[in-house]
């Protein structure tokens, strides 16, 4: 299981996810980025920032 908090990359955003895999987290975050942050495409540097903050669920 993996977890990610958007606020770790986008200050002030309180969205969080717990998913089975890193790919599932990235998919959910891409939808969130589009729907809540208005990003049509997620830039590679943002994907890298998200990947760096994905954690294993203890």
HTML snippet that shows the backbone in 3Dmol.js (N, CA, C, O; Angstrom):
<script src="https://3Dmol.org/build/3Dmol-min.js"></script>
<div id="view" style="width:600px;height:400px;position:relative"></div>
<script>
const pdb = `
ATOM      1  N   UNK A   1       0.845  -1.179   0.000  1.00  0.00           N
ATOM      2  CA  UNK A   1       0.000   0.000   0.000  1.00  0.00           C
ATOM      3  C   UNK A   1       0.891   1.242   0.000  1.00  0.00           C
ATOM      4  O   UNK A   1       1.955   1.273   0.617  1.00  0.00           O
ATOM      5  N   UNK A   2       0.420   2.254  -0.709  1.00  0.00           N
ATOM      6  CA  UNK A   2       1.149   3.520  -0.833  1.00  0.00           C
ATOM      7  C   UNK A   2       0.235   4.669  -0.432  1.00  0.00           C
ATOM      8  O   UNK A   2      -0.985   4.576  -0.565  1.00  0.00           O
ATOM      9  N   UNK A   3       0.826   5.750   0.057  1.00  0.00           N
ATOM     10  CA  UNK A   3       0.055   6.933   0.427  1.00  0.00           C
ATOM     11  C   UNK A   3       0.740   8.185  -0.102  1.00  0.00           C
ATOM     12  O   UNK A   3       1.959   8.234  -0.266  1.00  0.00           O
ATOM     13  N   UNK A   4      -0.083   9.192  -0.363  1.00  0.00           N
ATOM     14  CA  UNK A   4       0.421  10.478  -0.832  1.00  0.00           C
ATOM     15  C   UNK A   4      -0.518  11.569  -0.348  1.00  0.00           C
ATOM     16  O   UNK A   4      -1.738  11.403  -0.354  1.00  0.00           O
ATOM     17  N   UNK A   5       0.065  12.690   0.071  1.00  0.00           N
ATOM     18  CA  UNK A   5      -0.693  13.876   0.466  1.00  0.00           C
ATOM     19  C   UNK A   5      -0.336  14.999  -0.495  1.00  0.00           C
ATOM     20  O   UNK A   5       0.833  15.370  -0.600  1.00  0.00           O
ATOM     21  N   UNK A   6      -1.313  15.543  -1.193  1.00  0.00           N
ATOM     22  CA  UNK A   6      -1.075  16.602  -2.175  1.00  0.00           C
ATOM     23  C   UNK A   6      -0.388  17.807  -1.531  1.00  0.00           C
ATOM     24  O   UNK A   6       0.440  18.463  -2.164  1.00  0.00           O
ATOM     25  N   UNK A   7      -0.725  18.093  -0.294  1.00  0.00           N
ATOM     26  CA  UNK A   7      -0.141  19.228   0.409  1.00  0.00           C
ATOM     27  C   UNK A   7       1.373  19.147   0.552  1.00  0.00           C
ATOM     28  O   UNK A   7       2.025  20.156   0.820  1.00  0.00           O
ATOM     29  N   UNK A   8       1.938  17.949   0.375  1.00  0.00           N
ATOM     30  CA  UNK A   8       3.396  17.816   0.402  1.00  0.00           C
ATOM     31  C   UNK A   8       4.038  18.434  -0.836  1.00  0.00           C
ATOM     32  O   UNK A   8       5.232  18.737  -0.838  1.00  0.00           O
ATOM     33  N   UNK A   9       3.240  18.620  -1.888  1.00  0.00           N
ATOM     34  CA  UNK A   9       3.728  19.200  -3.143  1.00  0.00           C
ATOM     35  C   UNK A   9       3.055  20.540  -3.433  1.00  0.00           C
ATOM     36  O   UNK A   9       3.687  21.463  -3.948  1.00  0.00           O
ATOM     37  N   UNK A  10       1.762  20.640  -3.097  1.00  0.00           N
ATOM     38  CA  UNK A  10       0.981  21.858  -3.335  1.00  0.00           C
ATOM     39  C   UNK A  10       0.507  22.371  -1.976  1.00  0.00           C
ATOM     40  O   UNK A  10      -0.499  21.894  -1.451  1.00  0.00           O
ATOM     41  N   UNK A  11       1.223  23.339  -1.406  1.00  0.00           N
ATOM     42  CA  UNK A  11       0.843  23.850  -0.084  1.00  0.00           C
ATOM     43  C   UNK A  11      -0.623  24.291  -0.045  1.00  0.00           C
ATOM     44  O   UNK A  11      -1.117  24.966  -0.948  1.00  0.00           O
ATOM     45  N   UNK A  12      -1.299  23.886   1.031  1.00  0.00           N
ATOM     46  CA  UNK A  12      -2.679  24.277   1.227  1.00  0.00           C
ATOM     47  C   UNK A  12      -3.698  23.268   0.736  1.00  0.00           C
ATOM     48  O   UNK A  12      -4.878  23.381   1.067  1.00  0.00           O
ATOM     49  N   UNK A  13      -3.275  22.286  -0.045  1.00  0.00           N
ATOM     50  CA  UNK A  13      -4.204  21.264  -0.526  1.00  0.00           C
ATOM     51  C   UNK A  13      -4.239  20.136   0.493  1.00  0.00           C
ATOM     52  O   UNK A  13      -3.194  19.646   0.922  1.00  0.00           O
ATOM     53  N   UNK A  14      -5.456  19.721   0.884  1.00  0.00           N
ATOM     54  CA  UNK A  14      -5.569  18.692   1.914  1.00  0.00           C
ATOM     55  C   UNK A  14      -5.972  17.320   1.376  1.00  0.00           C
ATOM     56  O   UNK A  14      -6.331  16.437   2.156  1.00  0.00           O
ATOM     57  N   UNK A  15      -5.918  17.128   0.064  1.00  0.00           N
ATOM     58  CA  UNK A  15      -6.261  15.836  -0.530  1.00  0.00           C
ATOM     59  C   UNK A  15      -5.191  14.799  -0.212  1.00  0.00           C
ATOM     60  O   UNK A  15      -3.996  15.088  -0.266  1.00  0.00           O
ATOM     61  N   UNK A  16      -5.634  13.591   0.119  1.00  0.00           N
ATOM     62  CA  UNK A  16      -4.719  12.483   0.388  1.00  0.00           C
ATOM     63  C   UNK A  16      -5.265  11.205  -0.238  1.00  0.00           C
ATOM     64  O   UNK A  16      -6.464  11.079  -0.484  1.00  0.00           O
ATOM     65  N   UNK A  17      -4.370  10.270  -0.488  1.00  0.00           N
ATOM     66  CA  UNK A  17      -4.754   8.982  -1.073  1.00  0.00           C
ATOM     67  C   UNK A  17      -4.005   7.868  -0.388  1.00  0.00           C
ATOM     68  O   UNK A  17      -2.874   8.043   0.065  1.00  0.00           O
ATOM     69  N   UNK A  18      -4.643   6.728  -0.317  1.00  0.00           N
ATOM     70  CA  UNK A  18      -4.006   5.469   0.050  1.00  0.00           C
ATOM     71  C   UNK A  18      -4.426   4.486  -1.029  1.00  0.00           C
ATOM     72  O   UNK A  18      -5.614   4.213  -1.198  1.00  0.00           O
ATOM     73  N   UNK A  19      -3.460   3.958  -1.754  1.00  0.00           N
ATOM     74  CA  UNK A  19      -3.737   3.102  -2.904  1.00  0.00           C
ATOM     75  C   UNK A  19      -2.869   1.848  -2.838  1.00  0.00           C
ATOM     76  O   UNK A  19      -1.914   1.770  -2.065  1.00  0.00           O
ATOM     77  N   UNK A  20      -3.225   0.875  -3.667  1.00  0.00           N
ATOM     78  CA  UNK A  20      -2.485  -0.383  -3.696  1.00  0.00           C
ATOM     79  C   UNK A  20      -1.073  -0.229  -4.231  1.00  0.00           C
ATOM     80  O   UNK A  20      -0.161  -0.926  -3.785  1.00  0.00           O
ATOM     81  N   UNK A  21      -0.883   0.679  -5.187  1.00  0.00           N
ATOM     82  CA  UNK A  21       0.421   0.796  -5.838  1.00  0.00           C
ATOM     83  C   UNK A  21       0.750   2.255  -6.146  1.00  0.00           C
ATOM     84  O   UNK A  21      -0.114   3.129  -6.081  1.00  0.00           O
ATOM     85  N   UNK A  22       2.011   2.498  -6.481  1.00  0.00           N
ATOM     86  CA  UNK A  22       2.438   3.834  -6.887  1.00  0.00           C
ATOM     87  C   UNK A  22       1.695   4.273  -8.154  1.00  0.00           C
ATOM     88  O   UNK A  22       1.306   5.435  -8.276  1.00  0.00           O
ATOM     89  N   UNK A  23       1.502   3.351  -9.087  1.00  0.00           N
ATOM     90  CA  UNK A  23       0.763   3.684 -10.314  1.00  0.00           C
ATOM     91  C   UNK A  23      -0.660   4.117 -10.005  1.00  0.00           C
ATOM     92  O   UNK A  23      -1.175   5.049 -10.623  1.00  0.00           O
ATOM     93  N   UNK A  24      -1.302   3.445  -9.049  1.00  0.00           N
ATOM     94  CA  UNK A  24      -2.664   3.828  -8.661  1.00  0.00           C
ATOM     95  C   UNK A  24      -2.678   5.224  -8.039  1.00  0.00           C
ATOM     96  O   UNK A  24      -3.590   6.011  -8.295  1.00  0.00           O
ATOM     97  N   UNK A  25      -1.677   5.527  -7.230  1.00  0.00           N
ATOM     98  CA  UNK A  25      -1.569   6.867  -6.642  1.00  0.00           C
ATOM     99  C   UNK A  25      -1.410   7.903  -7.758  1.00  0.00           C
ATOM    100  O   UNK A  25      -2.109   8.916  -7.770  1.00  0.00           O
ATOM    101  N   UNK A  26      -0.498   7.648  -8.688  1.00  0.00           N
ATOM    102  CA  UNK A  26      -0.258   8.600  -9.773  1.00  0.00           C
ATOM    103  C   UNK A  26      -1.508   8.824 -10.614  1.00  0.00           C
ATOM    104  O   UNK A  26      -1.773   9.948 -11.039  1.00  0.00           O
ATOM    105  N   UNK A  27      -2.271   7.777 -10.856  1.00  0.00           N
ATOM    106  CA  UNK A  27      -3.515   7.920 -11.624  1.00  0.00           C
ATOM    107  C   UNK A  27      -4.514   8.797 -10.867  1.00  0.00           C
ATOM    108  O   UNK A  27      -5.113   9.704 -11.444  1.00  0.00           O
ATOM    109  N   UNK A  28      -4.687   8.525  -9.583  1.00  0.00           N
ATOM    110  CA  UNK A  28      -5.617   9.317  -8.768  1.00  0.00           C
ATOM    111  C   UNK A  28      -5.172  10.770  -8.680  1.00  0.00           C
ATOM    112  O   UNK A  28      -5.999  11.680  -8.740  1.00  0.00           O
ATOM    113  N   UNK A  29      -3.877  10.990  -8.539  1.00  0.00           N
ATOM    114  CA  UNK A  29      -3.352  12.355  -8.442  1.00  0.00           C
ATOM    115  C   UNK A  29      -3.533  13.089  -9.771  1.00  0.00           C
ATOM    116  O   UNK A  29      -3.822  14.285  -9.775  1.00  0.00           O
ATOM    117  N   UNK A  30      -3.371  12.402 -10.885  1.00  0.00           N
ATOM    118  CA  UNK A  30      -3.569  13.036 -12.194  1.00  0.00           C
ATOM    119  C   UNK A  30      -5.018  13.516 -12.353  1.00  0.00           C
ATOM    120  O   UNK A  30      -5.265  14.605 -12.870  1.00  0.00           O
ATOM    121  N   UNK A  31      -5.960  12.702 -11.908  1.00  0.00           N
ATOM    122  CA  UNK A  31      -7.379  13.104 -11.958  1.00  0.00           C
ATOM    123  C   UNK A  31      -7.612  14.299 -11.040  1.00  0.00           C
ATOM    124  O   UNK A  31      -8.296  15.249 -11.420  1.00  0.00           O
ATOM    125  N   UNK A  32      -7.057  14.260  -9.854  1.00  0.00           N
ATOM    126  CA  UNK A  32      -7.174  15.369  -8.897  1.00  0.00           C
ATOM    127  C   UNK A  32      -6.548  16.640  -9.466  1.00  0.00           C
ATOM    128  O   UNK A  32      -7.123  17.722  -9.351  1.00  0.00           O
ATOM    129  N   UNK A  33      -5.380  16.513 -10.073  1.00  0.00           N
ATOM    130  CA  UNK A  33      -4.692  17.678 -10.647  1.00  0.00           C
ATOM    131  C   UNK A  33      -5.555  18.327 -11.719  1.00  0.00           C
ATOM    132  O   UNK A  33      -5.617  19.552 -11.818  1.00  0.00           O
ATOM    133  N   UNK A  34      -6.219  17.503 -12.518  1.00  0.00           N
ATOM    134  CA  UNK A  34      -7.100  18.022 -13.560  1.00  0.00           C
ATOM    135  C   UNK A  34      -8.352  18.665 -12.948  1.00  0.00           C
ATOM    136  O   UNK A  34      -8.684  19.811 -13.252  1.00  0.00           O
ATOM    137  N   UNK A  35      -9.026  17.924 -12.099  1.00  0.00           N
ATOM    138  CA  UNK A  35     -10.329  18.362 -11.590  1.00  0.00           C
ATOM    139  C   UNK A  35     -10.241  19.485 -10.559  1.00  0.00           C
ATOM    140  O   UNK A  35     -11.097  20.369 -10.533  1.00  0.00           O
ATOM    141  N   UNK A  36      -9.215  19.458  -9.713  1.00  0.00           N
ATOM    142  CA  UNK A  36      -9.145  20.412  -8.609  1.00  0.00           C
ATOM    143  C   UNK A  36      -8.099  21.504  -8.776  1.00  0.00           C
ATOM    144  O   UNK A  36      -8.197  22.564  -8.158  1.00  0.00           O
ATOM    145  N   UNK A  37      -7.093  21.243  -9.616  1.00  0.00           N
ATOM    146  CA  UNK A  37      -6.045  22.243  -9.811  1.00  0.00           C
ATOM    147  C   UNK A  37      -5.997  22.772 -11.242  1.00  0.00           C
ATOM    148  O   UNK A  37      -5.173  23.632 -11.554  1.00  0.00           O
ATOM    149  N   UNK A  38      -6.869  22.268 -12.113  1.00  0.00           N
ATOM    150  CA  UNK A  38      -6.976  22.792 -13.470  1.00  0.00           C
ATOM    151  C   UNK A  38      -5.849  22.416 -14.413  1.00  0.00           C
ATOM    152  O   UNK A  38      -5.674  23.058 -15.449  1.00  0.00           O
ATOM    153  N   UNK A  39      -5.082  21.389 -14.076  1.00  0.00           N
ATOM    154  CA  UNK A  39      -3.984  20.975 -14.947  1.00  0.00           C
ATOM    155  C   UNK A  39      -4.492  19.979 -15.993  1.00  0.00           C
ATOM    156  O   UNK A  39      -4.975  18.900 -15.649  1.00  0.00           O
ATOM    157  N   UNK A  40      -4.380  20.343 -17.252  1.00  0.00           N
ATOM    158  CA  UNK A  40      -4.781  19.438 -18.325  1.00  0.00           C
ATOM    159  C   UNK A  40      -3.731  18.339 -18.491  1.00  0.00           C
ATOM    160  O   UNK A  40      -4.070  17.165 -18.642  1.00  0.00           O
ATOM    161  N   UNK A  41      -2.469  18.724 -18.461  1.00  0.00           N
ATOM    162  CA  UNK A  41      -1.363  17.775 -18.501  1.00  0.00           C
ATOM    163  C   UNK A  41      -0.505  17.999 -17.260  1.00  0.00           C
ATOM    164  O   UNK A  41      -0.301  19.133 -16.828  1.00  0.00           O
ATOM    165  N   UNK A  42      -0.012  16.915 -16.702  1.00  0.00           N
ATOM    166  CA  UNK A  42       0.833  17.018 -15.515  1.00  0.00           C
ATOM    167  C   UNK A  42       2.291  17.023 -15.986  1.00  0.00           C
ATOM    168  O   UNK A  42       2.762  16.038 -16.556  1.00  0.00           O
ATOM    169  N   UNK A  43       3.004  18.129 -15.748  1.00  0.00           N
ATOM    170  CA  UNK A  43       4.391  18.228 -16.194  1.00  0.00           C
ATOM    171  C   UNK A  43       5.285  17.172 -15.522  1.00  0.00           C
ATOM    172  O   UNK A  43       5.018  16.736 -14.402  1.00  0.00           O
ATOM    173  N   UNK A  44       6.340  16.777 -16.224  1.00  0.00           N
ATOM    174  CA  UNK A  44       7.242  15.747 -15.725  1.00  0.00           C
ATOM    175  C   UNK A  44       7.853  16.114 -14.375  1.00  0.00           C
ATOM    176  O   UNK A  44       8.045  15.242 -13.528  1.00  0.00           O
ATOM    177  N   UNK A  45       8.160  17.396 -14.164  1.00  0.00           N
ATOM    178  CA  UNK A  45       8.754  17.788 -12.878  1.00  0.00           C
ATOM    179  C   UNK A  45       7.763  17.636 -11.731  1.00  0.00           C
ATOM    180  O   UNK A  45       8.161  17.347 -10.602  1.00  0.00           O
ATOM    181  N   UNK A  46       6.478  17.828 -12.010  1.00  0.00           N
ATOM    182  CA  UNK A  46       5.463  17.629 -10.982  1.00  0.00           C
ATOM    183  C   UNK A  46       5.291  16.140 -10.686  1.00  0.00           C
ATOM    184  O   UNK A  46       5.136  15.752  -9.528  1.00  0.00           O
ATOM    185  N   UNK A  47       5.320  15.316 -11.717  1.00  0.00           N
ATOM    186  CA  UNK A  47       5.256  13.862 -11.511  1.00  0.00           C
ATOM    187  C   UNK A  47       6.428  13.414 -10.641  1.00  0.00           C
ATOM    188  O   UNK A  47       6.259  12.603  -9.731  1.00  0.00           O
ATOM    189  N   UNK A  48       7.608  13.944 -10.924  1.00  0.00           N
ATOM    190  CA  UNK A  48       8.788  13.594 -10.125  1.00  0.00           C
ATOM    191  C   UNK A  48       8.617  14.034  -8.670  1.00  0.00           C
ATOM    192  O   UNK A  48       8.996  13.308  -7.751  1.00  0.00           O
ATOM    193  N   UNK A  49       8.050  15.217  -8.465  1.00  0.00           N
ATOM    194  CA  UNK A  49       7.822  15.709  -7.097  1.00  0.00           C
ATOM    195  C   UNK A  49       6.829  14.811  -6.368  1.00  0.00           C
ATOM    196  O   UNK A  49       7.022  14.489  -5.195  1.00  0.00           O
ATOM    197  N   UNK A  50       5.772  14.409  -7.060  1.00  0.00           N
ATOM    198  CA  UNK A  50       4.784  13.513  -6.454  1.00  0.00           C
ATOM    199  C   UNK A  50       5.451  12.183  -6.110  1.00  0.00           C
ATOM    200  O   UNK A  50       5.316  11.687  -4.991  1.00  0.00           O
ATOM    201  N   UNK A  51       6.173  11.605  -7.078  1.00  0.00           N
ATOM    202  CA  UNK A  51       6.843  10.309  -6.829  1.00  0.00           C
ATOM    203  C   UNK A  51       7.759  10.392  -5.603  1.00  0.00           C
ATOM    204  O   UNK A  51       7.848   9.436  -4.832  1.00  0.00           O
ATOM    205  N   UNK A  52       8.428  11.509  -5.422  1.00  0.00           N
ATOM    206  CA  UNK A  52       9.364  11.637  -4.304  1.00  0.00           C
ATOM    207  C   UNK A  52       8.659  11.685  -2.955  1.00  0.00           C
ATOM    208  O   UNK A  52       9.285  11.463  -1.918  1.00  0.00           O
ATOM    209  N   UNK A  53       7.365  11.970  -2.961  1.00  0.00           N
ATOM    210  CA  UNK A  53       6.613  12.088  -1.711  1.00  0.00           C
ATOM    211  C   UNK A  53       5.669  10.897  -1.445  1.00  0.00           C
ATOM    212  O   UNK A  53       5.007  10.859  -0.408  1.00  0.00           O
ATOM    213  N   UNK A  54       5.605   9.942  -2.360  1.00  0.00           N
ATOM    214  CA  UNK A  54       4.787   8.751  -2.130  1.00  0.00           C
ATOM    215  C   UNK A  54       5.489   7.889  -1.088  1.00  0.00           C
ATOM    216  O   UNK A  54       6.680   7.600  -1.200  1.00  0.00           O
ATOM    217  N   UNK A  55       4.741   7.489  -0.090  1.00  0.00           N
ATOM    218  CA  UNK A  55       5.287   6.711   1.029  1.00  0.00           C
ATOM    219  C   UNK A  55       4.597   5.355   1.136  1.00  0.00           C
ATOM    220  O   UNK A  55       3.458   5.180   0.701  1.00  0.00           O
ATOM    221  N   UNK A  56       5.310   4.410   1.722  1.00  0.00           N
ATOM    222  CA  UNK A  56       4.706   3.126   2.056  1.00  0.00           C
ATOM    223  C   UNK A  56       3.801   3.297   3.275  1.00  0.00           C
ATOM    224  O   UNK A  56       4.129   4.033   4.205  1.00  0.00           O
ATOM    225  N   UNK A  57       2.676   2.618   3.258  1.00  0.00           N
ATOM    226  CA  UNK A  57       1.784   2.629   4.417  1.00  0.00           C
ATOM    227  C   UNK A  57       2.368   1.646   5.434  1.00  0.00           C
ATOM    228  O   UNK A  57       2.676   0.499   5.110  1.00  0.00           O
ATOM    229  N   UNK A  58       2.507   2.115   6.641  1.00  0.00           N
ATOM    230  CA  UNK A  58       3.122   1.272   7.696  1.00  0.00           C
ATOM    231  C   UNK A  58       2.210   0.132   8.100  1.00  0.00           C
ATOM    232  O   UNK A  58       2.567  -0.666   8.967  1.00  0.00           O
TER     233      UNK A  58
END
`;
const viewer = $3Dmol.createViewer("view");
viewer.addModel(pdb, "pdb");
viewer.setStyle({}, {cartoon: {color: "spectrum"}});
viewer.zoomTo();
viewer.render();
</script>
